[in-house]
Amino acid sequence: MDVSWLFPPAINNMAKSVDSLFVVVSWVAVFIFILVEMLLFIFLLRYRRRRADKQGIALHGNTKMEIIWTLIPALILVVIGVLGSRVTYAIQTPPKDTYTITVTGYKWRWDFQYPEGFKTSGDVAIPAGKNVLFKITSGDVIHSFWIPAMRIKQDAVPGRQTQIWSGPVQPGDQPYVIRCAEYCGTMHSMMTAKLHVLNDKDFTQFVKSGGTKVPGFAGASGPGGAGKLLVQQKGCLNCHAIDQTKIVGPGWGGMYGKDRKLADGSTVMYDENYIVESIMKPGAKIAAGFPPAMPPQQVTEQQAKQIAEYIKTLK
């Protein structure tokens, strides 16, 4: 049964198996609920007390009925348990022919290491039509790697590697969202990434470019794209929010082109020059209300300008 009205479209056979199990369990639950409520309503009418002085009949049980209403639910639970176990073990047991990507969660981003030796952050691409194995860990606290369209979710635990795999997926025009399903701090809700499913030609181009030159992929195109990729790779979002939320440092959202008050009482225009200087010389101009906690950054001036271009797009 199609449940796309309730969930994101299932994009592989594994997700469809999960949906089928959900439908079976849901219909069983609905049937039992309707049966119980219907019998309750009938009994309330059929056996209601009609006179104030009428006494109810003392019943001492019916062994046959008790066996029946114990065995039937038990058998239903066994069937659901078997079906659920089969789906669970299928999700946890990858085939041998998998393309392996190592996933590392940080506050608050996802990093993806490819077998060819390069890494992306914030976006991940997988080859269409192939089995993909995600080996998952965390660099700080517990996260949870969740791809709703694949119906797969696995905890990312510091010092431990977990795994989950996906069967073949057809290439799509739009990326699929990846979320963190374990509360991990103030920016938990913004810890998202995008999953791109590429055909053979596009994926080969993606690998040759080291994960940058694919249309629609983070850092490949669009205003501030390269800066966004740098921000994710350099871990800037550990201390800065893309809105005006205060973390360790000030938020970036909606600040470009406005005056910034500094710790010494002066003001400065929040423009490219200020952003580049703040990245290259973090202690030069400290924002009011924040400590001088930013360490020197290993970026070039050109990269700092790309980050400034990205900050300019944040509203």
Residue pairs with C-beta under 8 A, 6 or more apart in sequence:
1 19
1 20
1 23
3 19
3 22
3 23
4 10
7 19
7 148
7 151
8 148
8 149
8 176
8 177
9 149
10 16
10 18
10 19
10 149
10 150
10 151
11 149
11 150
11 169
11 170
11 172
11 176
11 197
12 150
12 166
12 167
12 168
12 169
13 167
13 168
14 90
14 91
14 150
14 151
14 152
14 166
14 167
15 149
15 150
15 151
15 152
17 87
17 90
18 87
18 151
19 151
21 83
21 84
21 87
24 80
24 83
25 80
28 76
28 80
49 56
91 152
91 164
91 165
92 163
92 164
94 131
94 133
94 163
94 165
95 131
95 165
97 130
97 131
98 130
98 131
98 132
98 133
98 165
99 115
99 126
99 127
99 130
99 131
99 132
99 133
100 115
100 132
100 133
100 135
101 112
101 113
101 114
101 115
101 124
101 126
101 132
101 133
101 134
101 135
102 112
102 113
102 134
102 135
102 136
102 137
103 110
103 111
103 112
103 113
103 124
103 134
103 135
103 136
103 137
103 145
103 156
104 110
104 111
104 112
104 113
104 136
104 137
104 138
104 139
104 156
105 111
105 136
105 137
105 138
105 139
105 140
105 143
105 145
105 156
105 180
105 184
105 191
106 138
106 139
106 140
106 235
106 238
107 140
107 141
107 184
107 185
107 187
107 191
107 238
108 180
108 184
108 185
108 187
108 188
108 190
108 191
108 237
108 238
109 121
109 122
109 191
109 193
109 232
109 235
109 237
110 121
110 122
110 124
110 145
110 178
110 180
110 191
110 193
111 119
111 120
111 121
111 139
111 233
112 119
112 120
112 121
112 123
112 124
112 193
113 119
114 120
114 207
114 211
116 207
118 207
118 210
118 211
119 211
119 233
120 211
120 217
120 218
120 229
121 218
121 229
121 232
121 233
122 193
122 194
122 218
122 228
122 229
122 232
123 175
123 193
123 194
123 195
123 196
123 217
123 218
123 219
124 178
124 193
124 194
124 195
124 196
125 195
125 196
125 197
125 198
125 203
125 206
125 211
125 214
125 217
126 132
126 166
126 169
126 195
126 196
126 197
126 198
126 203
127 197
127 198
127 200
127 203
128 168
128 169
128 170
128 171
128 197
128 198
128 199
128 200
128 203
129 168
129 169
129 170
130 168
131 165
131 166
131 167
131 168
132 165
132 166
132 169
133 163
133 164
133 165
134 145
134 154
134 163
134 164
134 165
134 166
135 161
135 162
135 163
136 145
136 154
136 155
136 156
136 161
136 162
136 163
136 164
137 156
137 157
137 158
137 159
137 160
137 161
137 162
138 156
138 157
138 158
139 158
140 158
141 158
141 184
141 185
142 155
142 156
142 157
142 158
142 182
142 184
143 155
143 156
143 180
143 182
143 184
143 191
144 153
144 154
144 155
144 156
144 180
144 181
144 182
145 153
145 154
145 155
145 156
145 164
145 178
145 180
145 181
146 152
146 153
146 178
146 179
146 180
146 181
147 153
147 166
147 176
147 177
147 178
147 195
148 176
148 177
148 179
149 176
149 177
149 195
150 166
150 169
150 176
152 164
152 166
153 164
153 181
154 162
154 163
154 164
155 162
155 182
156 162
156 182
169 197
170 197
171 197
171 198
171 199
171 202
172 197
175 194
175 195
175 196
175 216
176 194
176 195
176 197
177 192
177 193
177 194
177 195
178 192
178 193
178 194
178 195
179 191
179 192
180 188
180 191
180 192
184 191
186 245
186 247
187 237
187 241
187 245
187 247
190 237
190 241
190 242
194 218
196 214
196 216
196 217
198 206
198 214
202 214
205 213
205 214
206 213
206 214
206 217
211 217
212 219
212 220
212 229
213 220
214 220
215 221
218 225
218 228
218 229
218 232
219 225
219 226
219 228
219 229
219 230
223 309
223 312
223 313
224 306
224 309
224 310
224 311
224 312
224 313
225 310
226 306
226 309
226 310
227 306
227 307
227 308
227 309
227 310
227 311
228 310
230 236
230 299
230 303
230 306
230 307
230 310
231 237
231 307
231 310
234 297
234 298
234 299
236 307
238 247
238 248
239 247
239 248
239 249
239 293
239 294
240 247
240 248
240 249
240 250
240 251
240 252
241 247
241 251
241 252
241 253
242 251
242 252
242 253
242 314
243 251
243 252
243 253
243 254
243 314
244 250
244 251
244 253
244 254
244 255
245 251
246 290
248 290
248 293
249 287
249 290
249 293
249 294
250 287
250 289
250 290
252 311
252 314
253 314
253 315
254 314
254 315
255 270
255 311
255 314
256 270
256 271
256 311
256 312
256 314
257 269
257 270
257 271
258 269
258 270
259 267
259 268
259 269
259 270
260 267
260 268
260 269
260 270
260 274
260 287
261 267
261 287
261 288
262 268
262 285
262 286
262 287
262 288
263 286
263 287
263 288
263 289
263 290
264 286
265 288
268 274
268 285
272 305
272 308
272 309
272 312
274 285
275 304
275 307
275 308
275 311
276 301
276 304
276 305
276 308
277 284
277 285
278 284
278 285
278 294
279 297
279 299
279 304
279 307
280 297
280 299
280 301
280 304
282 292
282 294
282 295
282 296
282 297
283 292
283 294
286 292
297 304
299 307
